[in-house]
């Protein structure tokens, strides 16, 4: 769980890692149990490569820096969506307002509604 006292440190680390992977970051924000990252995917990397690198390096950093009291690791899966340039601002504001948004709707409920709305399947 990412506590408020360390979230900016973690987001900054992830942002720097994404930039090093040539994935310019627009915004990172989240909740104690998940984060959202809006970035431009490098032409040289697959989304799977980027996520694997980010999850691995950030877990290592969080544990080495003792940012949380117990051993940290990300969940096994992830969700990734491409976003057209026409709605980047809408997605940016959605991510920026995560804490207010999730006071009304929990992540799992929102995710399931999103999957159903767009006819997607979980893998």
Backbone as a chain_set.jsonl record, in Angstrom:
{"seq": "XXXXXXXXXXXXXXXXXXXXXXXXXXXXXXXXXXXXXXXXXXXXXXXXXXXXXXXXXXXXXXXXXXXXXXXXXXXXXXXXXXXXXXXXXXXXXXXXXXXXXXXXXXXXXXXXXXXXXXXXXXX", "coords": {"N": [[0.833, -1.184, 0.0], [0.516, 2.157, -0.859], [1.365, 4.816, 0.947], [0.218, 8.126, 1.731], [2.29, 9.774, 2.631], [4.549, 8.967, 1.235], [3.919, 8.851, -1.415], [4.451, 10.866, -3.406], [7.227, 10.718, -3.634], [7.514, 8.139, -4.679], [6.044, 8.389, -7.082], [7.622, 10.295, -8.375], [9.996, 8.854, -8.721], [9.078, 6.814, -10.472], [8.306, 8.402, -12.626], [10.806, 9.422, -13.454], [12.019, 7.02, -14.222], [10.359, 6.255, -16.37], [10.898, 8.348, -18.144], [13.594, 7.785, -18.634], [13.26, 5.511, -20.107], [12.471, 6.562, -22.434], [9.811, 7.422, -22.51], [7.831, 9.858, -22.388], [6.297, 11.536, -19.685], [3.027, 12.481, -18.768], [1.342, 12.617, -16.497], [1.236, 11.213, -13.201], [-0.604, 9.582, -10.77], [-2.601, 8.434, -8.007], [-4.081, 5.998, -5.824], [-3.953, 4.442, -2.531], [-3.898, 1.723, -3.232], [-3.499, 1.458, -5.978], [-2.123, 2.856, -9.03], [-2.222, 5.372, -11.607], [-0.825, 6.052, -14.726], [-0.097, 8.361, -17.172], [1.385, 8.408, -20.156], [3.562, 8.813, -22.999], [4.172, 6.211, -25.116], [7.283, 4.804, -25.873], [8.674, 4.363, -29.126], [10.419, 2.357, -29.348], [9.931, 0.385, -27.485], [7.825, -2.167, -26.079], [4.596, -2.122, -24.496], [4.468, -4.061, -22.512], [7.197, -4.478, -21.91], [7.885, -1.981, -20.848], [6.16, -1.744, -18.602], [6.977, -3.973, -17.092], [9.645, -3.212, -16.499], [9.198, -0.815, -15.044], [7.608, -1.673, -12.863], [9.361, -3.53, -11.679], [11.746, -2.01, -11.114], [10.711, 0.049, -9.503], [9.595, -1.358, -7.336], [11.936, -2.456, -6.254], [13.288, -0.062, -5.572], [11.485, 1.081, -3.674], [11.6, -0.848, -1.627], [14.39, -0.919, -1.026], [14.793, 1.68, -0.142], [13.262, 1.658, 2.073], [10.611, 2.711, 2.167], [8.075, 1.949, 2.9], [6.63, 0.058, 5.619], [6.394, -2.772, 5.407], [7.432, -5.513, 3.192], [7.375, -4.555, -0.173], [5.499, -5.137, -3.141], [4.254, -5.068, -6.476], [0.989, -5.906, -7.74], [0.273, -8.877, -9.721], [-0.837, -8.468, -12.356], [-1.757, -5.911, -14.804], [-3.415, -3.063, -16.213], [-3.655, -1.627, -19.379], [-4.232, 1.028, -21.571], [-4.669, 2.504, -24.724], [-4.782, 5.924, -25.666], [-6.479, 8.338, -27.47], [-5.262, 11.368, -28.932], [-7.202, 13.331, -28.821], [-8.581, 13.021, -26.428], [-6.763, 13.24, -24.393], [-6.521, 15.375, -22.536], [-8.861, 15.043, -21.0], [-8.376, 12.519, -19.838], [-6.055, 13.162, -18.429], [-7.087, 14.958, -16.474], [-8.844, 13.24, -15.166], [-7.014, 11.437, -14.005], [-5.571, 13.236, -12.417], [-7.506, 13.908, -10.518], [-7.92, 11.659, -8.906], [-8.196, 10.969, -6.106], [-10.463, 12.4, -5.201], [-12.333, 11.365, -6.968], [-12.446, 8.626, -6.288], [-13.703, 8.687, -3.852], [-16.324, 8.391, -4.272], [-16.598, 6.115, -5.849], [-15.286, 2.907, -5.821], [-12.177, 1.467, -6.951], [-12.25, -1.198, -8.066], [-14.985, -1.553, -8.704], [-15.313, 0.52, -10.557], [-13.491, -0.302, -12.54], [-14.6, -2.76, -13.409], [-17.036, -1.818, -14.461], [-16.043, -0.266, -16.567], [-14.83, -2.226, -18.184], [-17.109, -3.704, -18.902], [-18.657, -1.702, -20.205], [-17.137, -1.12, -22.502], [-16.975, -3.567, -23.699], [-14.811, -5.264, -23.217], [-12.392, -7.824, -22.335], [-10.935, -9.424, -19.492], [-7.585, -10.476, -19.174]], "CA": [[0.0, 0.0, 0.0], [1.281, 3.393, -0.996], [0.863, 5.817, 1.881], [0.282, 9.515, 1.267], [3.576, 10.38, 2.997], [5.617, 8.562, 0.311], [3.44, 8.719, -2.79], [5.152, 11.774, -4.327], [8.564, 10.155, -3.837], [7.355, 6.991, -5.574], [5.635, 8.89, -8.393], [8.783, 10.952, -8.97], [10.895, 7.786, -9.172], [8.473, 6.192, -11.652], [8.392, 9.393, -13.7], [12.19, 9.431, -13.931], [12.243, 5.741, -14.906], [9.663, 6.322, -17.654], [11.676, 9.245, -19.009], [14.799, 7.055, -19.026], [12.818, 4.552, -21.119], [11.989, 7.39, -23.542], [8.349, 7.463, -22.426], [7.511, 11.129, -21.726], [5.2, 11.432, -18.725], [2.087, 13.606, -18.619], [0.922, 12.669, -15.097], [1.124, 9.988, -12.407], [-1.354, 9.816, -9.537], [-3.316, 7.215, -7.666], [-4.66, 5.698, -4.522], [-3.038, 3.542, -1.821], [-3.846, 0.369, -3.795], [-3.232, 1.449, -7.416], [-1.729, 4.136, -9.613], [-2.478, 5.606, -13.025], [0.255, 6.784, -15.393], [-0.373, 8.781, -18.543], [2.673, 8.677, -20.791], [3.701, 8.478, -24.41], [4.966, 4.994, -25.233], [8.431, 4.845, -26.78], [8.564, 3.539, -30.338], [11.413, 1.287, -29.23], [9.567, -0.543, -26.41], [6.433, -2.605, -25.974], [3.996, -1.76, -23.201], [4.856, -5.109, -21.553], [8.571, -4.202, -21.48], [7.885, -0.779, -20.009], [5.516, -2.04, -17.321], [7.876, -4.882, -16.356], [10.761, -2.415, -15.991], [8.715, 0.138, -14.036], [7.201, -2.414, -11.665], [10.549, -4.102, -11.048], [12.644, -0.992, -10.561], [10.058, 0.794, -8.418], [9.529, -2.255, -6.167], [13.288, -2.491, -5.686], [13.538, 1.244, -4.957], [10.645, 1.227, -2.477], [12.124, -1.735, -0.585], [15.74, -0.495, -0.639], [14.694, 2.959, 0.577], [12.377, 1.433, 3.23], [9.55, 3.715, 2.122], [6.928, 1.415, 3.628], [7.092, -0.802, 6.701], [6.508, -4.176, 5.008], [7.987, -5.726, 1.853], [6.467, -4.058, -1.204], [5.515, -5.656, -4.507], [3.054, -4.762, -7.235], [0.182, -7.071, -8.1], [0.768, -9.573, -10.897], [-1.298, -7.917, -13.626], [-1.898, -4.469, -15.008], [-4.303, -2.682, -17.311], [-3.067, -0.577, -20.214], [-5.162, 1.484, -22.598], [-4.196, 3.599, -25.562], [-5.661, 7.086, -25.565], [-6.306, 9.231, -28.609], [-4.851, 12.726, -28.558], [-8.392, 14.151, -28.602], [-9.093, 12.918, -25.05], [-5.659, 13.263, -23.439], [-6.841, 16.314, -21.449], [-9.879, 14.411, -20.151], [-7.693, 11.477, -19.075], [-5.169, 13.876, -17.508], [-7.881, 15.458, -15.345], [-9.324, 12.061, -14.44], [-5.901, 10.958, -13.173], [-5.276, 14.286, -11.44], [-8.548, 13.938, -9.487], [-8.153, 10.296, -8.421], [-8.645, 10.861, -4.712], [-11.852, 12.85, -5.13], [-13.139, 10.435, -7.757], [-12.625, 7.353, -5.589], [-14.54, 8.803, -2.66], [-17.664, 7.993, -4.717], [-16.605, 4.818, -6.523], [-14.06, 2.15, -5.605], [-11.473, 1.114, -8.171], [-12.718, -2.457, -8.655], [-16.294, -1.292, -9.3], [-15.093, 1.346, -11.746], [-12.816, -1.116, -13.544], [-15.578, -3.704, -13.947], [-17.961, -1.05, -15.293], [-15.297, 0.119, -17.763], [-14.698, -3.449, -18.985], [-18.434, -4.014, -19.453], [-19.054, -0.634, -21.097], [-16.417, -1.178, -23.762], [-16.994, -4.931, -24.221], [-13.469, -5.825, -23.128], [-12.235, -8.992, -21.475], [-9.725, -9.427, -18.673], [-6.702, -11.589, -19.496]], "C": [[0.881, 1.253, 0.0], [0.654, 4.462, -0.105], [1.099, 7.231, 1.338], [1.65, 10.149, 1.525], [4.708, 10.037, 2.016], [5.183, 8.555, -1.153], [4.185, 9.63, -3.764], [6.563, 11.284, -4.63], [8.503, 9.0, -4.83], [6.978, 7.461, -6.975], [6.802, 9.561, -9.112], [9.767, 9.913, -9.498], [10.366, 7.148, -10.456], [8.553, 7.128, -12.856], [9.797, 9.431, -14.302], [12.511, 8.153, -14.699], [11.577, 5.747, -16.289], [10.422, 7.221, -18.628], [12.943, 8.557, -19.502], [14.487, 6.005, -20.096], [12.285, 5.251, -22.372], [10.471, 7.358, -23.671], [7.964, 8.738, -21.682], [6.222, 11.037, -20.907], [4.341, 12.684, -18.746], [1.69, 13.755, -17.156], [0.952, 11.266, -14.497], [0.384, 10.373, -11.135], [-2.081, 8.525, -9.199], [-3.875, 7.208, -6.263], [-3.684, 4.769, -3.793], [-2.889, 2.166, -2.478], [-3.641, 0.316, -5.314], [-2.783, 2.834, -7.878], [-2.134, 4.169, -11.084], [-1.308, 6.429, -13.561], [-0.189, 7.111, -16.811], [0.967, 9.182, -19.151], [2.619, 8.286, -22.255], [4.635, 7.277, -24.512], [6.081, 5.174, -26.26], [8.181, 3.946, -27.981], [9.476, 2.323, -30.262], [11.023, 0.192, -28.242], [8.104, -0.969, -26.538], [5.9, -2.168, -24.615], [4.395, -2.777, -22.142], [6.27, -4.868, -21.022], [8.62, -3.02, -20.51], [7.293, -1.082, -18.637], [6.39, -2.958, -16.478], [9.024, -4.106, -15.729], [10.315, -1.49, -14.853], [8.337, -0.586, -12.739], [8.415, -2.981, -10.924], [11.43, -3.063, -10.387], [12.002, -0.23, -9.403], [9.897, -0.072, -7.17], [10.879, -2.295, -5.461], [13.596, -1.187, -4.943], [12.763, 1.406, -3.652], [11.191, 0.382, -1.328], [13.51, -1.312, -0.104], [15.718, 0.789, 0.189], [13.822, 2.845, 1.826], [11.262, 2.477, 3.31], [8.271, 3.255, 2.807], [7.428, 0.355, 4.606], [7.231, -2.276, 6.32], [7.104, -4.286, 3.602], [6.945, -5.332, 0.814], [6.635, -4.846, -2.486], [4.197, -5.282, -5.169], [2.268, -6.045, -7.475], [0.701, -7.662, -9.404], [0.385, -8.887, -12.203], [-1.249, -6.406, -13.69], [-2.916, -4.254, -16.119], [-3.629, -1.55, -18.06], [-4.034, -0.251, -21.336], [-4.493, 2.56, -23.429], [-5.246, 4.702, -25.521], [-5.419, 7.97, -26.778], [-5.983, 10.634, -28.106], [-6.054, 13.609, -28.223], [-8.942, 14.058, -27.176], [-7.985, 12.898, -23.996], [-5.967, 14.203, -22.273], [-7.862, 15.727, -20.48], [-9.243, 13.341, -19.269], [-6.755, 12.109, -18.044], [-5.945, 14.333, -16.269], [-8.479, 14.328, -14.519], [-8.229, 11.556, -13.494], [-5.574, 11.973, -12.083], [-6.249, 14.253, -10.261], [-8.885, 12.564, -8.914], [-8.749, 10.235, -7.014], [-10.099, 11.31, -4.546], [-12.769, 11.85, -5.837], [-13.444, 9.161, -6.976], [-13.314, 7.492, -4.233], [-15.956, 8.337, -2.99], [-17.72, 6.592, -5.299], [-15.259, 4.138, -6.323], [-13.485, 1.684, -6.937], [-12.046, -0.143, -8.828], [-14.072, -2.277, -9.335], [-16.138, -0.504, -10.594], [-14.468, 0.524, -12.876], [-13.792, -2.096, -14.203], [-16.596, -3.002, -14.851], [-17.297, -0.644, -16.614], [-15.183, -1.071, -18.717], [-16.023, -3.783, -19.661], [-18.866, -2.986, -20.496], [-18.427, -0.768, -22.485], [-16.3, -2.597, -24.335], [-15.628, -5.583, -24.214], [-13.464, -7.073, -22.277], [-10.951, -8.853, -20.691], [-8.903, -10.645, -19.029], [-5.859, -11.961, -18.304]], "O": [[1.845, 1.37, 0.757], [-0.446, 4.946, -0.373], [2.046, 7.484, 0.594], [2.118, 10.965, 0.731], [5.718, 10.741, 1.971], [5.994, 8.281, -2.037], [4.521, 9.189, -4.864], [7.041, 11.421, -5.757], [9.347, 8.898, -5.721], [7.541, 6.977, -7.957], [6.954, 9.411, -10.324], [10.311, 10.069, -10.591], [11.115, 6.962, -11.415], [8.834, 6.691, -13.972], [9.952, 9.468, -15.523], [13.202, 8.2, -15.717], [12.172, 5.293, -17.266], [10.568, 6.885, -19.803], [13.328, 8.723, -20.66], [15.354, 5.655, -20.896], [11.719, 4.61, -23.257], [9.919, 7.278, -24.769], [7.786, 8.706, -20.464], [5.202, 10.531, -21.374], [4.852, 13.804, -18.741], [1.692, 14.863, -16.619], [0.725, 10.271, -15.185], [0.711, 11.375, -10.499], [-2.161, 7.621, -10.031], [-4.102, 8.239, -5.629], [-2.687, 4.35, -4.38], [-1.862, 1.51, -2.301], [-3.613, -0.776, -5.882], [-3.028, 3.841, -7.214], [-2.355, 3.134, -11.711], [-0.862, 7.383, -12.924], [-0.609, 6.227, -17.557], [1.597, 10.152, -18.729], [1.749, 7.53, -22.688], [5.771, 7.331, -24.04], [5.844, 5.639, -27.375], [7.551, 2.895, -27.863], [9.319, 1.372, -31.028], [11.706, -0.829, -28.161], [7.265, -0.223, -27.043], [6.67, -1.881, -23.698], [4.636, -2.407, -20.993], [6.522, -5.032, -19.828], [9.307, -3.061, -19.49], [7.874, -0.71, -17.618], [6.529, -2.744, -15.274], [9.347, -4.313, -14.559], [10.983, -1.398, -13.823], [8.709, -0.152, -11.649], [8.487, -2.92, -9.696], [11.818, -3.217, -9.229], [12.678, 0.1, -8.428], [10.046, 0.429, -6.056], [10.96, -2.185, -4.238], [14.103, -1.21, -3.822], [13.327, 1.824, -2.641], [11.24, 0.841, -0.187], [13.781, -1.341, 1.096], [16.523, 0.962, 1.104], [13.657, 3.822, 2.557], [11.001, 3.049, 4.368], [7.471, 4.08, 3.246], [8.523, -0.183, 4.438], [8.098, -2.966, 6.856], [7.262, -3.282, 2.907], [5.781, -5.724, 0.905], [7.75, -5.187, -2.881], [3.16, -5.189, -4.513], [2.825, -7.142, -7.417], [1.48, -7.024, -10.112], [1.235, -8.745, -13.082], [-0.778, -5.726, -12.778], [-3.23, -5.175, -16.872], [-3.093, -0.624, -17.451], [-4.588, -1.147, -21.974], [-3.82, 3.436, -22.887], [-6.439, 4.443, -25.362], [-4.275, 8.312, -27.079], [-6.378, 11.029, -27.009], [-5.934, 14.538, -27.424], [-9.698, 14.934, -26.756], [-8.239, 12.575, -22.835], [-5.696, 13.854, -21.124], [-7.736, 15.9, -19.268], [-9.541, 13.267, -18.077], [-6.673, 11.638, -16.909], [-5.5, 14.114, -15.143], [-8.605, 14.45, -13.301], [-8.492, 11.28, -12.324], [-5.325, 11.591, -10.939], [-5.859, 14.54, -9.129], [-10.014, 12.332, -8.482], [-9.716, 9.509, -6.781], [-10.873, 10.672, -3.833], [-13.853, 11.536, -5.346], [-14.573, 8.672, -6.999], [-13.489, 6.494, -3.534], [-16.703, 7.934, -2.099], [-18.766, 5.943, -5.256], [-14.214, 4.719, -6.616], [-14.208, 1.527, -7.921], [-12.3, -0.142, -10.033], [-14.283, -2.795, -10.431], [-16.761, -0.827, -11.606], [-14.873, 0.643, -14.032], [-13.799, -2.236, -15.426], [-16.973, -3.539, -15.892], [-17.938, -0.679, -17.664], [-15.414, -0.933, -19.918], [-16.058, -4.106, -20.849], [-19.383, -3.353, -21.551], [-19.086, -0.559, -23.504], [-15.613, -2.81, -25.334], [-15.313, -6.372, -25.105], [-14.433, -7.349, -21.57], [-9.99, -8.243, -21.159], [-9.449, -11.738, -19.174], [-5.049, -12.884, -18.386]]}, "num_chains": 1, "name": "protein.A"}
